[in-house]
Amino acid sequence: MSTTTNGDASASKPPTILQKIYAQRQKDVELAQATPGTRPDELDTYLAMGLAPPLIPLVPRLKRNPASSTSASSSLSLMAEIKRASPSKGDIALTVNPAQQALLYAKAGASVISVLTEPTWFKGTLLDLRLARQAVDVLPDRPALLRKEFVFSEYQIAEARLHGADTVLLIVAMLDQPTLARLYAYSCKLGMEPLVEVNNAAEMHRALELGAKVIGVNNRNLHDFSVDMGTTSSLVDMVREKDVVLCALSGISGPGDVNVYKEQGVNAVLVGEALMRAPDTSAFIKNLLAW
Ligand SMILES: O=P(O)(O)OC[C@@H](O)[C@@H](O)c1c[nH]c2ccccc12
C-alpha cells in the first residue's frame, strides 16, 4: 500500500495523528480482509450479485436543500455528521443513537449524513452507517450517506457501498496521486462520487487535477489539529467558475461561520461536534442555516 510525502513517517519526527490512525487502520483492514466472510473476493461477489442497496447520486442531492427551491440566490446545504468522539476532543456524545440522530438530521433538511466509521479514535462502526441509512431509507427525499473514514484501499470503498453509503471520503493528504486517482475511479465505478478533502492550495490542485466534483476544505489540519476557519475562504477562488461543489469542513459552530462562507460562495458546510452537542438538534440546524 502506498504512503505519501505527507503520510510517510520520517525516522526523526514522531508520527502525526493522521499517520497513527492510518497505521492502525492498515492493521484493521488487513484483519478484516483475512477474516472468512469479509474477504475481498467475498465482498466482490456480493457487489456482483447486486446486493448493495440502491444509491442516490451525490451532486444533485448536495445541491438540494430546504432553501434551494425558494431562494433565487445561492443557498448553503448541510452535511450533518454522526461523531461520538474524536482524537482532538475526546468523547463528544457517547449516548447519541446514530439511527435517531440520522432521522433528526434528515428531517431538519440535511443533504448528506456523514457517519464516522473509525473505531479507535472516533468510536464509530460500519453498523452506525448501516443503521443511519436504514433509518432514513423510508423518507421521500432521503439525504446521501457518507462513509467518513481514512480510506486507502478499494476494499474500504466496497465495504462502504455494501453498508449503504452513497459516497466516501478521500483525504488527499493521506494518499499519493496515483493511489488517489485509482480510488477515485473505483468509487465512481461503484456509483459513488467521492468527497475529496484538501487542506491547502497544493492539495486543492491535486483534487482539481483528479476532476473531483465535490471538494471539501478541512479547516482542521489533520497532522497537528490546528483549526483555521480562513482555510476554506483562502481556497474559494481556486474553484470559482468551475463545476465543483465546494464544502467547508470542521470548526463550524454557529450562523456567523455559515454566513461568511455563504457570502464567499461556498456551497455546503459539514458540521459534526456542534450538532452532536446541540440540546435541540432541529432548532440548532434551523438557526445555523437560517431555514
Ligand atoms: O466536528 P467538527 O469540527 O464540526 O468537524 C466535522 C468534520 O469536518 C470532521 O469530523 C472531519 C473532517 N475531515 C475529517 C477526516 C477524518 C475524520 C474526521 C474529519
The ligand as an SDF file (V2000), in Angstrom:
LIG
                    3D

 19 20  0  0  0  0  0  0  0  0999 V2000
  -16.7650   18.3000   14.4950 O   0  0  0  0  0  0  0  0  0  0  0  0
  -16.4690   19.3750   13.5080 P   0  0  0  0  0  0  0  0  0  0  0  0
  -15.4180   20.3310   13.9710 O   0  0  0  0  0  0  0  0  0  0  0  0
  -17.7300   20.0710   13.0440 O   0  0  0  0  0  0  0  0  0  0  0  0
  -15.8310   18.6570   12.2060 O   0  0  0  0  0  0  0  0  0  0  0  0
  -16.5480   17.7570   11.4170 C   0  0  0  0  0  0  0  0  0  0  0  0
  -15.6840   17.1360   10.3180 C   0  0  0  0  0  0  0  0  0  0  0  0
  -15.2700   18.1470    9.4570 O   0  0  0  0  0  0  0  0  0  0  0  0
  -14.5050   16.3770   10.8730 C   0  0  0  0  0  0  0  0  0  0  0  0
  -15.0440   15.3420   11.6050 O   0  0  0  0  0  0  0  0  0  0  0  0
  -13.5740   15.8180    9.7980 C   0  0  0  0  0  0  0  0  0  0  0  0
  -13.1930   16.4280    8.6440 C   0  0  0  0  0  0  0  0  0  0  0  0
  -12.3690   15.6480    7.9410 N   0  0  0  0  0  0  0  0  0  0  0  0
  -12.1690   14.5090    8.6120 C   0  0  0  0  0  0  0  0  0  0  0  0
  -11.4190   13.3760    8.2760 C   0  0  0  0  0  0  0  0  0  0  0  0
  -11.4400   12.3240    9.1410 C   0  0  0  0  0  0  0  0  0  0  0  0
  -12.1670   12.3580   10.3350 C   0  0  0  0  0  0  0  0  0  0  0  0
  -12.9190   13.4760   10.6740 C   0  0  0  0  0  0  0  0  0  0  0  0
  -12.9440   14.5590    9.8030 C   0  0  0  0  0  0  0  0  0  0  0  0
  1  2  2  0
  2  3  1  0
  2  4  1  0
  2  5  1  0
  5  6  1  0
  6  7  1  0
  7  8  1  0
  7  9  1  0
  9 10  1  0
  9 11  1  0
 11 12  2  0
 11 19  1  0
 12 13  1  0
 13 14  1  0
 14 15  1  0
 14 19  2  0
 15 16  2  0
 16 17  1  0
 17 18  2  0
 18 19  1  0
M  END
$$$$
